[in-house]
Amino acid sequence: MSRNGWQKTTRMTKQKKVILDILRSTKVHPSADWIYEQARRILPDISLGTVYRNLRLLREKGEILELSYSRDFSRYDGNPQNHYHFMCRKCGRVMDVDLPLMNELEEKVARLIGGKVETHRLEFYGLCQDCCQE
């Protein structure tokens, strides 16, 4: 909210639209650096800071997901719906896992804590098919 109490609206700038289009057109769960390199092909003057700022805004608006793997390492997903991921520990590839959402797990946790679960995140780690074949 701004100082006068009105919620600050964020408009869809050209930079934000390019970043969102890049994320929605890939399944690779890219890093900010990868997104920056792709965006520069369309907007040569875009800065890395602009990419990070717009990724934060898109995440806050619920347009994308940020998958944080450490304090310094995030990947981004253009699909903001709750879903599961697998990360290869060898090559770092992140991919979607097509599993039905485990809503009964949220209900069980809510009963156990006597509260309300709003969402959950489940990730799998191991070796992808390519790394297993090496």
N, C-alpha and C positions, 0 to 999 in steps of 0.2 A: 504494500500500500504506500501511496505517496504521502507527503506531509499533510495534505489537506484531507486525508481520509479516503480518497477515491482510489480504487484499485487501478494500478498502472496497467494499461493494455500494451501488449507487445504486438507490433504489426509484423506482417510477413515481408521482410526485406528481401531483396534479390539474393543476398548472401545466405540468409536463412533458408530460402526456398531451394537454392542449389545444394546446400548441405543436406536438407531433408530428402531431396530427390536422389542424391547419391546413396544415402542410407536405405531408402526404400527400393532401390534398384539392385541391391547386392544382398547376398546371403552369407558373406564372409565375416561379419561381425568385426569391422575394421577398427584400427586405432585412430586417434585424432590425426596423427601424422599422415596416415594413408588417405584419410578424408581430405586433408589439406592438399596433398599432391593431386588428388582427383579434382578438387575445386579449382586449383590453379589452372587447370586445362580450360576451364570455362571462364573463370574470373582471374586473370593473371595478376592483378593487384591485391588479391585477398591476402590477409596476414594470418599467421598461425594463431595469434591472439584472437582475431575475429572468429576463427573456426572454434576455438575453445569456448568463447563467450556464447556463440550461438548454439553449440552443443549443450551447454548448461541451460540456456533458455528453453530449448526444445525438450530437454529432460524434465525441467520444472513444469512445463505445460502438459506433460504426459504424452508428447508426440513420439518420443523415442525412449529406449531403455539404455542405461549405462550399466555395464557389467564390470564391476570393480574387482580386480583380482589381487590388488595390493594397494598400498597408499600411492604408488607411482604408476600403476598399470591398469588402464581401463580399455574396454572394447565397447562398441556402440552397436545397437540393434534398432533397425527401422521399424520393427514390429513391436508396438508398445503393449500388446496383449500379454498377459501372464502365460509363460511357457517355459519349457525346460531346455537346458543346454548341456553339451558335452565338450570338455576341453582336453585336447591331446597334450599330455605332459612333455612329449618329445618335440613336436613341431609347433605347438602353440595354437593350432587351429581350433576355432570355436564353431560348433554347429548346433542347429536346433535339433531337439529330440522330440519326435512326434508321439507324445504320450497324452492320454486324457488327464486333465487337471485333477489332482487328488483333493477335491473339496471335502471329502469325509475326513481327511487328515486335519484340515483347518478346523472343522467342527469338533474333532476330538481334542485338539490342542486348546480350543476355546473353553471346552468343558473342564479340562485339566487345570487351566489357570484361572477359571472363573471370569474370563474377560471376553474380548472380541478380537478375532484374527481378521485383519483386513486384506492381507495378501501373504504369499510365501514365495521363497526362492529355493529351488532345488537344482543342483548342478552335479554332473557326473564327471569324473576325471579318469584318465587312463591313456591308452594308445589308440590312435585312429587306425583305420584299415590300412592306409598307406604305410604308416610307421610299423605296423605289425608285420607287413610283408618284406620289410628291409632286412 
